[in-house]
């Protein structure tokens, strides 16, 4: 079965920023925030503080993953150039997204370089209060002047607009505002990350949010679903219950397989993440193929 992973991160160096301040390596694949809190970012058995394209390709090849979309976020730190270089070296395997802080004083120069000079075709915004824009800036409206400016730029340049709005119910999880932004740009493709990041008790809230955002130009990636709805264990019956409700609400044609590697490989086996979908008895073969491969190919590669 063909697979595209629509949510992967390369890590040239751990250079994140979040609610706890700057995040830097403290060895063994771990990071430490300025407030002293720590987290495991890369599998300790890798013995490295990087997720190189070569390492990610090894993981992909071991699980017959044809392609991966390289996203950016505040958690690990923007890796724009590193991801673009990987795309240039392995264009048949990687598609790089660009990310930036729209509050930057030289915002115009940044977007010109990323999307006009380098030619990146995907833009990623993480706006969460944990490690996204609302972790280091005041809460802002997703349908306000700033995000409208960024969406208009993406629309003009034919970019796929990927957005992580954080945990369901958090101040950044502005579903109605995002709905309004999406409707103003009906010709642009939007991908909303993490299936809205629900907890195990939020099945109905997730379904309501998906229904509110659903439309012909909107898709949802499944990255970190097993983590968010924990506790769960292989073959991930809780995760499959959320997946079934998502299929019921928006259809299998609106869902994209993603792993959020490398961090999720600290606690999950890549094969189990694939098998959650590939071996789900509730999904028809054509639904599995759509989620694992065809939807992402259409959204990101237009084929």
C-alpha positions, 0 to 999 in steps of 0.5 A: 500500500502506498503511503505519504506522511503529510506531517514530518519535521526535520531538525538541523538543530533544536531551536524552539520557542514556546510558553516556557521560553527558548528551547535548546538541546540538553543532550540525548535528544532532549530539550530544555526550556528557559523555565527549566522544564524538559522534554524528549524531542527525538528518540534516545536510541538515535543518539543525536540531537538532529533529525537529518533527511537521511535519518528520516529517509531510513524510517520512510524506506523501512515502512514503504513511505513514498513521500513526506511533507516537511512542516515547521513549528515553534516547538522544534524551531523553524527549519526552513532552509534545512527542509528546502535543501532536503527537498532540493536534494530529494525532490521525489521524496520531500516537499518542504513547507515554509514558516515565519513569524508574521510579527517580524519587522521584515516580514515582507522580505521573509515571505519574498525570500521563502516563497518567491526566491526559494519557491516553497509551495506550502506555508505552515502556521502554528498558532497554539498557546503551547509552542505556536505564535500565541505562546510568545505573542498575545492571543489574536483573531484567526480571522483578523487583519494579520492572518487575513494578510497572510492568507491573502499572500498565500492565496495570491501565490497558490500556496497550500495553507497548513495551520495548527490551531492548538488543543481543542478548547484552548484560546488558539482553537478558534474554529469559527474564526478559522471558518470565516478565514477559510470561506474568504479564500475558497479557492485555496487549499487549507490543511488543519493539523492534528484533527483539532487535537482532541482529548479522549473525552472530546469526541463530540467536540471534535466532530462539531469542530470538523463539521464547522470547518468542513468544505471543498477546500479543507483537509485534516491531518491525523498527526499525533492523534494516538498521543492526544487521545491517550491512554490508548495502545495498539491496535489503538481502539480509541484512536480508531473511534475518533478516526471513524467519527472523522470519516463519518463527519467529513469523509475519508477523502478529507483526511491525511495520514501524518506521524509528527515524526520524529518526536512521536517515535519516542513513544510510538512505533512508526509501523503501528501508526501506519497499521492504525489505518492500514489494518482498521477493519472499519475502513474499506480498502479505498478509504485506507488508500485515500487517507494513506496516500491519494488525498495527500498526493492531490492536496500537495502535489496536485495529482 
